[in-house]
């Protein structure tokens, strides 16, 4: 099967923002009396809904009101630190090496995503850029519907698409629409967890594009 369209994930894939996410997470947890988590813990144990991860770290239930407060604290800290982030080292070269069309799909807020894409000089590289424009469902299945809507808007069949991302959510979403998937180990998820998904795993975005060509 020939895959002619590449869908990029943003956070943790094209954008190297893991350290900022970890810092913002620990800032939010500290306000609830939690101890800081390490990078290794986050990569090995992070789950969706995020409230479940917070509950696991805090060792107690996190109700909706508390999660809304922690989520707001996280996003405020994240936005404040965004200028410290850069694209993945080989992001631009990887994008240039794909011969077909490309788009960007993110679980980040659309109103924040679009200006960030512009700020990183990526205007015009994508046929479509979609962030989240509705209240997050928060569970692992949310991205599957997000990807289906994204491809429908592009009029791209899932079978002709391949997704490059860094999480098990990406693998699930790609599988749900019949798309190929390559997982990047330089992002948010431990490499062993990624390999257990059965999808090809790349240590660089350039390698990911090479694998995507054969997906």
C-alpha angles and dihedrals in degrees: 000000000000116000109205102169127060122202114199125206113220116204111064092001116058090006116058097215104132095113090051092049090050092049093047091047092052091047090054093045092050090060088059094048095262127146118239119268123223126237090250093052092050093049093047101039111025111125139173134273086057089217088067091055091049090049091051093050094044093044094229142073119286112208125208095264093051092046091052088053094047092045092053091049090049094051094046090053092045094052091047092056100039094102088065092064129090136189117272110279096256099027097116095044090048092052091048091052095061110094098201136057123302138202138178127235123182140173088217120103111282093224090058097037099058097056090043091055088051093047091054091053097248099126112137096016095101133058088214138004118203128180126168114292099172134059108288117252085208097212129114092254095060095088092055092065090041090055093046091054091045094054092044091055089051091046088232120145114231091234091063094048135083127194126212113199143138105234143067087244087066092051092049092047094050092048091050093061098036094253127142119249137202119188123215117217095200094076138062104318134072112252094235091057090050094049091049088064090069094235123121113268126210130195093208134032091240089057089046091057091049090052091044089058088062098037 
